[in-house]
Amino acid sequence: MEFKRKFGRQKKTKPTKGLFLILLLALALFLWFNAESLLNSLF
């Protein structure tokens, strides 16, 4: 019974928070792969 409650609570997470985290991850990956070109253009 306790496990069902815990899983039930996990389903009620805010979708906006997950979307924000995915967006942040995408930005981090973008910056990671374009770091060299960005640094070359700046300096």
N, C-alpha and C positions, 0 to 999 in steps of 0.2 A: 504493500500500500504506500509506503513512504517513497519508494522509487517512482511510482506513478505521479506523486505530487511534485517531486523534483523535476521530472521530465515535463510536466504540465507547466511549471513555472518558466522553464527554459524556452518554451514555445512563445511566451508572451514578451519576447525581447523587442525593442523598438527597431523597426526596419530602417529608419533614418540613420541610426548609429552604425549599422552594418554597411549601409551604402557609403557613409562617410569614411569608414575604414578601408573599403575597397577603393574609393577615390584616392585616398592617401597612399595606399599601396601602389596604385597605378602611377601616381606622381613620383613616388620614390624610384620605381623601376625606370620611368622615363628619364629622370635626372641621372640615374646610375649609368644608363647606356649612352646618354648624350653629354656626360660630364666633360669628356675630352674635347669635343667640338665646341661646347660652351666656353670652356676655359681658353681655347685658341681664339675664339672670336672676341673675348673680353680683353685678353692681354696680347 
